[in-house]
Amino acid sequence: MTRVSVIVITRNEERNIRDCLSSARWADEVIVVDSGSSDGTVAAAREFSDKVFERPWEGFGASKNFALSQARNDWVFWLDADERVTPELAEEIELSLSGQTDMVGFSVPRKAFFLGTWIRHCGWYPGRVVRLFRRDKAVFSNDRVHERLIVDGPVAELKSDLLHYTDPSLEHYFTKFNRYTSLAAEDLAGKGRRTGIGRMLLNPVWTFFRMYFLRLGFLDGMPGLILCMLSAGYVFTKYAKLWERTRTMEARE
């Protein structure tokens, strides 16, 4: 069997990390990079791996690139703490890598649960993401949030789902909301982006319309409605923070 390294970055994920790493026992190596957890995340991770690193927060992309630099195997699987690899997906990974392949990456469908409900619509499923890739053919973008995996070469599709248990409660959602919108605004400002009334009004409305109507979010019931409304609010808050940040910078000049 081709050996695979699993990489995970964490911050206060004690609630998730044991189930996450337990689902990765099939891997030859597990690498965890923690950025300032104040709970039992690090101790729990060390129950599963001797490659647990504690580093200052540098952004999602930078943290994952550091984890990637620690991998010793040619193939890497990127896993988030609130995700689980099913036995079916683990078996499919093994079969896909058991022979010669010209692929440098494989995407997986992600089955996401919001407020305990599988979101089948809203543009969330199958929500394919490249998670299995050759270490020497991929790198993470340096975005502070919503980083991308940049793969140099052909990518094939796996069929088995990756489970994603995102935001089991609204309290959990809003705990991340403030931090993520701030990081997104910082990324936009760093790219020289600006915003105005038009973008702040229209982009959130378009986000809701696209998710709820065009992508059939109304079929996901109340969780779908809440998700679409919150997603529109996320977009508005991101641009509001960009406006605030831009105004503050201009006032200092």
The 8 nearest C-alpha neighbors of each residue, nearest first, counted from 0:
[[1, 97, 2, 93, 96, 94, 98, 3],
 [2, 0, 96, 97, 3, 93, 74, 73],
 [3, 1, 27, 72, 0, 74, 4, 26],
 [2, 4, 74, 75, 26, 27, 72, 1],
 [3, 5, 28, 75, 29, 72, 27, 26],
 [6, 4, 76, 29, 75, 77, 30, 28],
 [5, 7, 30, 77, 29, 31, 66, 78],
 [8, 6, 31, 78, 79, 30, 32, 77],
 [9, 7, 32, 31, 33, 63, 79, 62],
 [10, 8, 33, 12, 32, 34, 11, 7],
 [9, 11, 36, 34, 12, 33, 35, 8],
 [10, 12, 36, 38, 13, 40, 37, 9],
 [13, 11, 14, 15, 40, 10, 16, 9],
 [12, 14, 40, 39, 15, 16, 11, 38],
 [15, 13, 12, 16, 17, 11, 40, 18],
 [16, 14, 12, 13, 81, 18, 17, 80],
 [15, 17, 19, 13, 80, 18, 12, 20],
 [18, 16, 20, 19, 15, 21, 43, 44],
 [19, 17, 21, 16, 20, 15, 22, 83],
 [18, 20, 16, 83, 22, 17, 21, 80],
 [21, 19, 23, 22, 17, 18, 16, 24],
 [20, 22, 18, 23, 24, 19, 17, 47],
 [21, 23, 84, 20, 19, 83, 24, 18],
 [24, 22, 20, 21, 25, 26, 84, 19],
 [25, 23, 26, 21, 22, 20, 27, 47],
 [24, 26, 23, 27, 89, 22, 3, 21],
 [27, 25, 24, 3, 28, 23, 4, 5],
 [26, 28, 3, 2, 4, 25, 29, 24],
 [29, 27, 4, 26, 5, 30, 3, 48],
 [28, 30, 5, 4, 48, 6, 31, 50],
 [31, 29, 6, 50, 51, 5, 7, 66],
 [30, 32, 51, 7, 8, 6, 52, 33],
 [33, 31, 8, 52, 51, 53, 9, 66],
 [32, 34, 9, 53, 8, 10, 52, 35],
 [35, 33, 56, 54, 55, 10, 53, 36],
 [34, 36, 10, 33, 37, 55, 53, 54],
 [35, 37, 11, 10, 38, 34, 40, 33],
 [38, 36, 11, 35, 39, 40, 10, 41],
 [37, 39, 36, 11, 40, 13, 12, 41],
 [40, 38, 13, 42, 41, 43, 37, 11],
 [39, 41, 13, 43, 12, 42, 38, 11],
 [42, 40, 44, 43, 39, 45, 33, 36],
 [41, 43, 45, 39, 44, 40, 46, 13],
 [42, 44, 40, 46, 41, 45, 39, 17],
 [45, 43, 41, 46, 42, 47, 40, 48],
 [46, 44, 48, 47, 42, 43, 49, 41],
 [45, 47, 44, 43, 48, 42, 49, 17],
 [48, 46, 45, 44, 20, 49, 43, 21],
 [49, 47, 45, 50, 29, 46, 44, 51],
 [48, 50, 51, 45, 47, 46, 30, 29],
 [51, 49, 30, 48, 52, 31, 29, 45],
 [50, 52, 31, 49, 32, 30, 45, 48],
 [53, 51, 32, 33, 31, 54, 50, 30],
 [54, 52, 33, 34, 32, 51, 35, 55],
 [53, 55, 34, 33, 52, 56, 32, 35],
 [56, 54, 34, 57, 35, 53, 33, 62],
 [55, 57, 34, 58, 54, 35, 62, 59],
 [58, 56, 61, 55, 62, 59, 143, 60],
 [59, 57, 143, 61, 60, 56, 62, 144],
 [60, 58, 62, 143, 61, 144, 63, 146],
 [59, 61, 141, 63, 139, 146, 140, 62],
 [60, 62, 64, 58, 63, 59, 141, 57],
 [63, 61, 65, 59, 64, 60, 58, 57],
 [64, 62, 66, 60, 65, 61, 67, 59],
 [63, 65, 67, 61, 66, 62, 139, 60],
 [64, 66, 68, 62, 63, 67, 61, 69],
 [67, 65, 63, 69, 64, 68, 6, 32],
 [66, 68, 64, 65, 69, 70, 63, 6],
 [67, 69, 65, 66, 70, 64, 71, 134],
 [70, 68, 66, 67, 71, 65, 30, 50],
 [71, 69, 67, 68, 72, 4, 66, 30],
 [70, 72, 69, 73, 4, 28, 68, 74],
 [73, 71, 74, 70, 4, 3, 2, 75],
 [72, 74, 134, 133, 75, 71, 3, 135],
 [75, 73, 133, 3, 72, 132, 134, 4],
 [74, 76, 4, 3, 132, 131, 5, 134],
 [75, 77, 131, 5, 130, 4, 78, 6],
 [78, 76, 130, 6, 5, 75, 7, 131],
 [77, 79, 7, 6, 76, 82, 80, 5],
 [80, 78, 82, 81, 7, 8, 77, 19],
 [79, 81, 82, 16, 19, 15, 7, 9],
 [82, 80, 164, 79, 15, 163, 165, 19],
 [81, 83, 163, 79, 162, 80, 164, 19],
 [84, 82, 162, 19, 22, 85, 161, 163],
 [85, 83, 22, 161, 88, 23, 89, 162],
 [84, 86, 88, 87, 83, 89, 161, 22],
 [87, 85, 89, 88, 90, 84, 22, 91],
 [88, 86, 90, 85, 89, 159, 91, 160],
 [87, 89, 159, 91, 85, 90, 86, 92],
 [88, 90, 86, 92, 87, 91, 85, 93],
 [91, 89, 93, 87, 88, 92, 86, 94],
 [90, 92, 88, 94, 93, 89, 95, 87],
 [93, 91, 95, 89, 90, 94, 88, 96],
 [92, 94, 90, 91, 96, 95, 97, 89],
 [93, 95, 91, 97, 92, 96, 90, 98],
 [96, 94, 92, 93, 97, 91, 98, 100],
 [95, 97, 93, 94, 98, 1, 92, 100],
 [98, 96, 94, 0, 95, 93, 1, 99],
 [99, 97, 96, 100, 95, 94, 1, 0],
 [98, 100, 101, 97, 96, 95, 102, 1],
 [101, 99, 102, 98, 96, 95, 103, 97],
 [100, 102, 103, 99, 153, 152, 154, 104],
 [101, 103, 153, 100, 104, 154, 155, 152],
 [102, 104, 133, 132, 152, 153, 154, 101],
 [105, 103, 132, 154, 131, 102, 133, 155],
 [106, 104, 155, 131, 154, 156, 129, 132],
 [105, 107, 129, 156, 128, 130, 157, 127],
 [106, 108, 157, 127, 128, 156, 109, 129],
 [109, 107, 127, 125, 160, 126, 161, 110],
 [108, 110, 161, 160, 125, 126, 162, 111],
 [111, 109, 162, 163, 161, 160, 124, 108],
 [110, 112, 163, 117, 164, 109, 118, 162],
 [111, 113, 117, 116, 164, 115, 165, 118],
 [114, 112, 115, 116, 166, 165, 167, 117],
 [115, 113, 167, 168, 116, 166, 112, 222],
 [114, 116, 113, 112, 167, 117, 164, 168],
 [117, 115, 112, 113, 114, 118, 222, 111],
 [116, 118, 112, 111, 119, 113, 115, 110],
 [119, 117, 120, 112, 111, 116, 219, 123],
 [118, 120, 124, 117, 123, 219, 121, 125],
 [119, 121, 216, 122, 118, 215, 123, 124],
 [122, 120, 216, 210, 214, 123, 215, 211],
 [123, 121, 120, 214, 124, 210, 126, 216],
 [122, 124, 126, 121, 120, 125, 118, 119],
 [125, 123, 126, 119, 122, 120, 110, 109],
 [124, 126, 108, 127, 109, 123, 110, 119],
 [127, 125, 124, 123, 109, 108, 128, 122],
 [126, 128, 108, 107, 125, 106, 109, 129],
 [129, 127, 106, 107, 130, 126, 108, 109],
 [130, 128, 106, 105, 131, 107, 104, 127],
 [129, 131, 77, 76, 106, 128, 132, 105],
 [132, 130, 76, 105, 104, 75, 129, 77],
 [133, 131, 104, 75, 103, 74, 134, 105],
 [132, 134, 74, 103, 136, 135, 73, 75],
 [133, 135, 73, 136, 74, 137, 75, 132],
 [134, 136, 133, 137, 73, 138, 132, 74],
 [137, 135, 151, 133, 134, 150, 103, 138],
 [136, 138, 150, 149, 134, 135, 151, 133],
 [137, 139, 149, 148, 140, 64, 150, 136],
 [140, 138, 148, 60, 147, 149, 64, 141],
 [139, 141, 147, 60, 146, 142, 148, 138],
 [140, 142, 60, 61, 143, 139, 146, 58],
 [143, 141, 146, 144, 60, 140, 186, 145],
 [142, 144, 58, 59, 182, 60, 141, 186],
 [143, 145, 142, 146, 59, 182, 183, 179],
 [146, 144, 147, 142, 143, 59, 183, 60],
 [145, 147, 142, 144, 60, 140, 59, 139],
 [148, 146, 140, 139, 149, 145, 60, 142],
 [147, 149, 139, 138, 150, 140, 137, 146],
 [150, 148, 138, 137, 139, 147, 151, 140],
 [151, 149, 137, 136, 152, 148, 138, 104],
 [152, 150, 136, 137, 149, 153, 103, 104],
 [151, 153, 103, 150, 154, 102, 136, 104],
 [154, 152, 102, 103, 104, 155, 151, 101],
 [153, 155, 104, 105, 102, 103, 152, 156],
 [156, 154, 105, 106, 104, 102, 153, 157],
 [157, 155, 106, 105, 107, 158, 154, 108],
 [156, 158, 107, 106, 159, 105, 155, 91],
 [157, 159, 156, 107, 160, 108, 88, 91],
 [160, 158, 88, 157, 87, 161, 108, 107],
 [161, 159, 108, 109, 110, 162, 107, 88],
 [160, 162, 109, 84, 110, 83, 108, 163],
 [163, 161, 110, 83, 82, 109, 111, 160],
 [162, 164, 82, 111, 165, 110, 81, 112],
 [165, 163, 112, 81, 111, 82, 162, 166],
 [164, 166, 113, 163, 112, 167, 81, 111],
 [167, 165, 172, 168, 171, 113, 114, 164],
 [166, 168, 114, 115, 113, 165, 171, 164],
 [169, 167, 171, 114, 166, 170, 172, 113],
 [170, 168, 172, 171, 173, 166, 167, 114],
 [169, 171, 168, 173, 172, 174, 166, 167],
 [170, 172, 174, 168, 169, 173, 166, 175],
 [173, 171, 169, 166, 170, 174, 175, 176],
 [172, 174, 176, 175, 170, 171, 169, 177],
 [173, 175, 171, 172, 176, 170, 177, 178],
 [176, 174, 173, 178, 172, 177, 179, 171],
 [177, 175, 173, 179, 178, 174, 180, 172],
 [178, 176, 180, 179, 175, 181, 174, 173],
 [177, 179, 181, 175, 176, 180, 182, 174],
 [178, 180, 182, 176, 181, 177, 175, 183],
 [179, 181, 237, 183, 182, 177, 178, 176],
 [182, 180, 184, 178, 179, 183, 185, 177],
 [181, 183, 185, 179, 184, 180, 143, 144],
 [182, 184, 180, 186, 185, 181, 144, 179],
 [185, 183, 241, 187, 181, 186, 182, 237],
 [186, 184, 182, 188, 183, 187, 189, 181],
 [185, 187, 189, 183, 184, 188, 182, 190],
 [188, 186, 184, 190, 192, 189, 185, 183],
 [189, 187, 191, 185, 190, 192, 186, 184],
 [188, 190, 186, 187, 191, 185, 192, 184],
 [191, 189, 187, 188, 192, 186, 185, 193],
 [190, 192, 188, 189, 187, 193, 186, 245],
 [193, 191, 187, 188, 190, 194, 189, 241],
 [192, 194, 191, 242, 241, 188, 195, 245],
 [193, 195, 242, 198, 238, 192, 241, 199],
 [196, 194, 197, 198, 199, 193, 242, 238],
 [195, 197, 199, 198, 200, 194, 201, 239],
 [198, 196, 200, 199, 195, 201, 202, 194],
 [197, 199, 201, 202, 200, 196, 195, 194],
 [198, 200, 196, 197, 235, 201, 202, 238],
 [201, 199, 197, 198, 202, 196, 203, 204],
 [200, 202, 204, 198, 203, 197, 199, 205],
 [201, 203, 205, 198, 204, 200, 199, 206],
 [204, 202, 231, 206, 205, 234, 235, 201],
 [205, 203, 201, 207, 206, 202, 208, 231],
 [204, 206, 208, 202, 203, 207, 209, 201],
 [207, 205, 203, 209, 204, 231, 208, 202],
 [206, 208, 204, 210, 227, 231, 205, 209],
 [209, 207, 205, 211, 212, 206, 210, 204],
 [208, 210, 213, 206, 207, 212, 211, 205],
 [211, 209, 121, 214, 207, 208, 216, 212],
 [212, 210, 216, 215, 208, 217, 207, 209],
 [211, 213, 215, 208, 214, 209, 210, 216],
 [214, 212, 209, 215, 210, 211, 208, 216],
 [213, 215, 210, 121, 122, 212, 216, 211],
 [216, 214, 212, 217, 211, 213, 120, 218],
 [215, 217, 211, 121, 120, 218, 223, 219],
 [216, 218, 215, 219, 211, 220, 223, 224],
 [219, 217, 216, 220, 215, 120, 223, 119],
 [220, 218, 223, 217, 216, 118, 222, 120],
 [219, 221, 223, 218, 222, 217, 224, 216],
 [220, 222, 224, 223, 225, 219, 217, 226],
 [223, 221, 225, 224, 220, 226, 219, 114],
 [224, 222, 219, 226, 216, 220, 221, 225],
 [223, 225, 221, 227, 226, 222, 228, 217],
 [226, 224, 222, 228, 223, 227, 229, 221],
 [225, 227, 223, 229, 224, 228, 230, 222],
 [228, 226, 230, 224, 207, 229, 225, 211],
 [229, 227, 225, 231, 230, 226, 224, 207],
 [228, 230, 232, 226, 231, 227, 225, 233],
 [231, 229, 233, 227, 232, 228, 226, 234],
 [230, 232, 203, 228, 234, 233, 229, 207],
 [233, 231, 229, 235, 230, 234, 236, 228],
 [232, 234, 230, 236, 231, 235, 229, 237],
 [233, 235, 237, 231, 232, 203, 236, 238],
 [236, 234, 232, 238, 237, 233, 203, 199],
 [237, 235, 239, 233, 238, 234, 232, 240],
 [236, 238, 180, 234, 240, 184, 235, 239],
 [237, 239, 241, 240, 235, 236, 199, 242],
 [240, 238, 236, 242, 241, 237, 235, 243],
 [239, 241, 243, 237, 238, 242, 184, 244],
 [240, 242, 184, 238, 244, 239, 243, 245],
 [243, 241, 239, 245, 240, 244, 194, 246],
 [244, 242, 240, 246, 241, 245, 247, 239],
 [243, 245, 241, 247, 242, 246, 240, 248],
 [246, 244, 242, 248, 247, 243, 241, 249],
 [247, 245, 249, 243, 248, 244, 242, 250],
 [246, 248, 250, 244, 245, 249, 243, 251],
 [249, 247, 245, 251, 250, 246, 244, 252],
 [248, 250, 246, 252, 251, 247, 245, 244],
 [249, 251, 247, 248, 252, 246, 245, 244],
 [252, 250, 248, 249, 247, 246, 245, 244],
 [251, 249, 250, 248, 247, 246, 245, 244]]
